[in-house]
């Protein structure tokens, strides 16, 4: 992926971004991870792939994943999660409650932050704990 997409921001610049920007990127990275995993491990047709992917990327699942790994995060990662969870977001999906959505946003922020700071190995470690 590093050869395909060039990240042009340094860690200082990434730290100055809104946690919602991290979550925006993290949502995409996580969904791509899930979709790729399903394509690699199943022979499902596109509709079934979509149905299975939703099970992983919905807010409740992401919130549950974050709670599962919290004790395995570094202090820096916990701070990223805290910032992602506490950020003001005025959007709430119809199939999620506010707490689930806040934790899902925190999970996406963590994945996005790690991606933007090029900590790909750590993303892989975190996702392999969960999936």
N, C-alpha and C positions, 0 to 999 in steps of 0.2 A: 504494500500500500504506500509505503514511503516513496517509492519510485514513481507511483502513479499520481499522487497528490502532494504538492510541495506546500508545507506549512511555513509561512513567511513571518510569523510573529515569534519573538523571543519570550522567555518565561516572564520577564517583567511586564511586557505588554499584555500577555495572557492574564496575569494577575490583576490587571487594571480593568479587564472586561467585566461586564455584568454576568452574574451567575446564570441569568437567563440565556445569555449567548453560549455559555458552556453547555447548558442543557439543550439548546437548539442543536448544537453539534453532536452532543452525546446521544440524543434521541436517534439521530441518523446513523451514527457509528454502531450503536447497539442493535438497531433494526437490521442493518446490513449484516452484522455478525450472526444474528438469529436466522435471517433468510439464507445466508451462505451455509450455515450449519445444517439447516433443513434440506437444502438442495444436495449437499454432500452426503447426508446420512439417510435420505429417503428417496423414493421414486414417485413421490406425490405429484399430481397434476397441479397447475397454478392455483386453482380455487382451493384445494385442500392445503397447499402450502400457505396461502393467505390465512385460512382458518387456524392452522397450527401456529403461525407466527403471532397472531393476535393474542394467543394464550400467554405468550412470553412478554410481549411489549405493552400490554395494558398496564394502567397505573397500579393496580393492586399487586400484580406480579412483580413489578419493579420495586415497589415499596417493600414487599416481602423479601426480595433479594437483598436490598440494602440492610434490612434488619438482621438478616442471616450473616452478613459479613462485617458488621460494625466493629466487632472486637478484633478483626484481622487488619483493620486499617491503621495506617501511620497517623501521627498527630497532624501532619500536613493534610492528609486525605480527610480526616475528621473535620478539619477546619473548612475544607472545600464543601463537604457535605452540609455542615452547619450553614454556610453562606447560601448554598443552593436551597436548603429547606426554608430558610427565613426570608428569602427574597419575595418581594411583592409581585404577585401574578394575579391578574383579574380574570383569568380564564379557568373554568372548571368543566371538565368533560362530564357528559351526562351519566356515565356509568361508574362514577368514582366519588368518594367523599373527600372533603377538604384535606384531612390528614393524609390519606393515601396519596392524594395528588401532590402534596408538599414533599413527601418522602420519595415519590417517583421523580419529581423534579430534582431533588437532591441527588438521587442515583444517576440521572442523566447528566447533571452538572459534573459529577465526579468523572464519569466516562469521558465527557467532552473536554474537561480540563486535562485529564491524562493524555488524551489524543492530541490536543493542541500544544501540549508541552513535550510531545514526542515520546511519551513513556508507554510505548506499545507493549513491551514485555509485561508491564504491570497491569495493563488492561487485560491481557491474556490470562494472567494469574487470577485476577478478580473474577473474570467471567468463567474460568474453568472451575472455580469454587462453587459457582452458582448453578451452572447448567449441567 
